[in-house]
Amino acid sequence: MKYVVMLGDGMADRPVPELGGRTPLEAAVKPHMDFLAQHGTVGMARTVPEGMPPGSDTANLSVMGYDPRIYYSGRSPLEAVSMDIPLAADDVTFRCNLVNLSEEGALEDATMVDYSSDEITTAESTELIAFLNREFHTKTRDLYPGISYRHCLVLRHAETGTDCTPPHDISLKPVRDYLPKGRYGEQLLDMMKRSYALLRNHPVNLARVSRGLRPANCCWFWGEGTRPALSSFEERFGVKGGVISAVDLIKGIGICAGLKSVDVPGATGNVDTNFQGKAEAAIGLLQNGCDFVYIHVEAPDECGHRHEVENKVKSIELIDREILGRLLPALQASGEDYAVLLMPDHPTPLSIRTHSGDPVPFVLYRSDRESPLHAGAYTEAFAEKTGLFIPEGHRLMEKLLLDERI
């Protein structure tokens, strides 16, 4: 038996005026997703426990089968694992975004224009992070470069207790009320202010402006956490597996769980990602010793944050055509039974440009049986109509891999 999780990050949504009152899932042409819904078990699941922040960290932990109430220790340490950053038990990490703020005299007066600085390239951001680390480095503090706008700060021999805000939660809002507070609030804010002054005239940013791109003129810290400790995925579920993603968070969860992380050339985390390459990587894993693969696509989430309506629909269609459209025939041709869990981690409604903790629609399809809880298509409305609700999203992995009846 082969098992696949097809995770469209932030894919679920609310009715969108620009789409005639439809959601992106309702507007998208997605015959393979609809086929799974028409023959599989369809319902809604809560992936983010009540009272926890609706982040991709908590939600993907849940989908991966780990109860966030037990295993969650913060977002940034999961990313640090993927980045091969050594962490001691008393180290505290923070995600560091290179953001674009409006040009004001003081940082407190600025507005969050773009949490990704026009999707700054990795080469450019690596140079900027190296520059900032020369300014910020101490015996107990280091910045590490990641991919595009996503980087990591490590405070050695530190404590938790700093209150930070994800920058994608405050797009186009004044930042004054969202600056770091608590244990290391003053230290982080000082670094942010210094970066706001230092980065404005850096050659990388001057070159970006000359090309009509937004400069990465500030570092923004959030996602505090400590070294994670996940139990082995193989020991829990009895299968060897792999994870395919463009973002360090998902790679880090997979690595911590003992899954093989596969890097796909051209995987960007956006609508221009290498969808076909992800499908080929998944097929390769399943043909070479793995019985389980977790395919994560960030594109719908990024489009939701940016209110890119057409691109969110397009990203869903590309997942359907370029990934499921290649993967499902390959699974069928193998002659072996297989199961597919299709779902988002959380909604990223275009109307609010950030994550929601609302339940999400899922399909659990098995090639060896039909389900009475099928639906006409894979949409939020059809999933709600079945009446099936899974209150603890991490239980879905047990139902997928341990064949627990729904």
N, C-alpha and C positions, 0 to 999 in steps of 0.2 A: 504494500500500500504506500502510495506517495501522497504527501500533504503539502499544500500551498496556502500561504496567507497572502492575499493581494490587498495591500493597505494603501488607499488613496488618502494621503494626509489632508485633513480639513475638507474632504470632498462633500460632506453633508452641508446643507444650507437652509435658508428660509426662502419663501416666495420673493422673487426679485422683480420690481417694476419693469426694468429694462428687458426682461424675458417674458413679459405679458403675464406676470403673476406666477410664473413657474419657477421651480428651483433649477440650478444647473443640472442636477441629475435628471430632472424631467425634460429639460431642453436638449440634452445631449443625445446624439445617435450612438447607441452602445449595444449592439445586438448580442455580444457575448455576455455582458453583465446581465442583460434581460433573460438570456437563455438560462443562466445559473439560477436566477430568481424563479423562473417558470418551472424548474424541476427540482429546486432545493428547498431548504427550510428558511423562511424569511421572517424576520422579526426586528425588534429594537433591543439595544443593550446600553446600559450605563457603564461607560468605560472610566469615568472620573468619579471617584467616591464623593459623596456629599461632604462639603466642607473643604475639599482639596482644590487647589488651583487647576483650571482646565488647560494644562499645558501638554505639549507633545511628549514630555517626559513621563508624566503620570499616566497619560492615556496609552502610550505605546508599551509601557511596562504592563499595563492591564491586558492589552491585546496579546502580549507575549506570554501571558499566563502567570504574571507575578502581581500579587495584591499590592497596590501602591501603599496601602496603610501599613504594610509590613516592610517592604523593600525600598521605599523611596528615601533617598538621602540627598536629594538635590539634583538639578539638571547638569550643571557644569562638570561635576566629577565624572559623569558618564561620558561626556565629550572628551574629557582629559584622558580617559582610558583609551579611546580611539586614537588620540593624538600621541600615544606612547609617553605621556608625561608621568614620571614616577611620583606617587603620592604616599605620604606617611599617614598614619591613622589620625594625627593631629594637624594635618594640613586642611586648609579651607580654600575652595576654588570658587571663581566667579566667571561666568561668560562675559566676554568683552566684545561688544559690537563696535565696529567702526561706523559711526552714524553721520548723517548730515543734519546739522542744526542751522536754523536761520542765523544770519550774521548780525549779531547784536554786540553791544559793548560788553555786557556781562552774560555769562552762561545762564544765570537765573532768568534772564529776560528772553531767552531763545525759545523757538518752537521746534518740535521734532518733525522735520521735513521728510526724512527718509531713513528708516532704521537700517537700510542696507547700502546706503550711499551709491545708488544706481547699480547695485550688484557689482561692487568693486571687484576687480580681478584678484586672484590669489597672489600673483606676482607683485601687484601694486601694494596690496595690504600687508604682505610679508615684509616689504621694505619699510612701511610705516610702523608696523609693530616693532621691528628691530630698532628703529629710531626712537620710539617711545620707551622701549626697554632700557636703552642706554641712559635715558633720563630718570626712569623710575626704579631701576634695579637696586635692591639692597640684599643683605644676607638672608632676609626672610620674605622677599617679594620678587616675583618674576612674571613677565608676560611671555606667552608662547603663541606663535603664529598658527592659525588654522587654515580654513578654506574660505575664500571670498571675504565677507564681512564678519565671520564667526571666529573668535579667538578666545584665549583663556588666560586668566590671572590666577596665580597661586600664592597664597599667604601661608608661609611655613609656621608651624607651632602656634596656630591661631585658634580662634573660637568662632562658633556660629552666633548669629544674633543680629545680622545686618539686614535691614529692610530695603529692598530694591524693587524697581518696577521694570518689567520687560518693555523695551522700546517700541515693539510692534503693538503694544496695548495703548500707546499714546500718540499714534500717528496724527500729525497736523494739530497737535495740542501744545500749549505752553508747557514747558518742563518744570516750572518753578515748584509745583506741588508734588512732583514725582522724583525728587532727588534723593540719593541714599541717606538713610537715617539708621540709628542704632549703633551697634558695637564698632564697626569700622566705617560708619557713614562719613565722618569728617575726612578720613584718609582717602576714601574713594572719591569723594567730591573734590578734594584738592587735586587728585590726579586728573579728574575730568576737566577741571578748570585749566590746569596746565596744558593738557592736550588741546583744548579749545584755542589756546594762544599759540601753541607750538606748531600745530598742523596747518594753519591757514596758509602759510607761505612755503610749505614744503614743496620741493620740485615735483613730486608725484601729483600733488593736488593742483599745482599750477598747470601741469600738463593736462590733467583731466578737465579743468575749466576751459582750457584752450580748445578742447575737443567737444565742448558743449555738455560735459558731464558734471554731475554734482561732486564736489570735493568731500572726502571723508575727513571732516574737520573736528571730530571729537570722539573720544572713546567713552562707551557707556557700559557700566557694570551691572550685572543682574544674575539671577540663577544660582545663588549661594548653595554650597553643598560640601559634603565630606565623602571620603572614599567609599564606594558602594560595595556591597557583599551579597551577590545573587547566588542562589543555589544552582547547581548544574542542570541545564535544560535536559541533557541526555539522561541523567539519573532520574529526573522527575517524570519524564514522559517516554523514555525508552527509545528515542530516535536520534540519529545524528542529523545535524542540520546546518544551514547557513543563512546568512542575512545579506541582502543586497540593498544598499542605500547610498545616497550621495552626501548624507549629513552625518557628522561625527556623533550626534546624540544616539541615533539608531544603531550605528556601528558599535558604539560603546556598550549599549545594552546587550547587543548580541555577543560581543567579546566577553563581557562579564558573565554571561550565561553559558559560555563555552561553545558558542556557535562560530562557524567559520565566516569571516567577513570578506566579501569579494568586492574589490574596487573595479568599477566599470569605466573605461575611458569615455570621456565626454559626458559623464553624469554630473549635472550642475545643480540639482535641487530646484530647477525652475522649468518653465514650459519648453525650454530649448534643450532639455536633458536628452540623453541617449536612451529613449524608451526601448528601441530594438535591442540595444546592447544589454539592457537589464533582463529582457526575455531570454536572450541567448545565454546569459550568465546563469539564470535560474535553471534552464534546461541542462546546462553543463553540470551544475551541482547535482541535480537529480539523476543524471546518467553516470555519475562518478562517486558513488559512495554515500550520498546524502539521501535521506528519505523525507526531509522537511526543508522548505525554503520560505523565508519571510521576505517578500518583495515590498519595499517601501518607496513611494513616489511622493516627493515634497511639493510638486508643482501646484496642485489645487489649493494648498494652504497658502503658498506665496501669492497666488492670484487673489485669494480672499483678502489677505492683508492689504493688498494694493488696490482693491476694488476694480480689478480687471475682469469684468463680466465675461466678455467673449473668450478671454484666455482661460478662465476657469472651466467653461464649457469645453473648450478645445482640449485642455489637459485631460479631462475625463474621457473624451473621445479617443485621445492618443493612448491612454492606458488600455482602453478597450481594444483598439485596433492593433497597436504595436506590441502590447504585452500579452493580454489574454488571447488575442487573435493568433499569436504564434505559440503560446504555451499550451492552450487547450488541445489543439490538434496534435502536438507532440506527446502530450500525456495520453491521448486516445490511441495514438499509434504505437505506444509502448506495449499495449496489451495488458498492462497492470492496472488494477483498480486505483482510483485516486480520489482525494477530497480537496475541495477549495473553500476557504473562508474568505469572503469578500466583504470589506468594510472600511470606513474611515476610522481614525483614532478619536476624533472629536469633530464637531462642526466648526468651520471658520466662516461665519456668515458675512457676505459681502456688505451687508448694511451696517455692520459694526466694526469691520476691518480687524477683528481679533477673534480669539477662540471663545467658544461657548461650552458649558458643561452639560448641554442637553444630550439626551440619549441619541444614539446613532443607528442607522439601518444596517443590518447585516444579512448575508446569505451564507448558509452552510450547505454546500452541494456535495453529494456523494455519487460517484459514477455507478455504484452497484445497487442503488435503490432510489425510488421516487419518494417525495415527501408530500403529505397532505397539506402542509402549511406553506405551499408555494404561493407565488404572486404573479400578477400580469406583467410586471416590470420591476426593475430595481430602482425604486424611488423611496423617499421618506414616507409619502402618503400610503403607498402599497404596503410598506413594512409595518406601519402603524395599524393598518386594517386587519392584519392577521391576528392581532391581539396577543402575540407572543412577546414577552418582555423578560430580559435577563438582567436582574438588578445589579449583579456583580460581574462586570465584563470579563474579569480574569478567568471566569468559569468557562468561557467559550473555548479556550485552548484545551481544556479537559474534554469538552464535548467533541472537539475536532480530533484529537490525538488518542484519547482513551475510549472513543466511540460511546460516550455517555449519551443516552437518549435525551432528547429535548422534550 
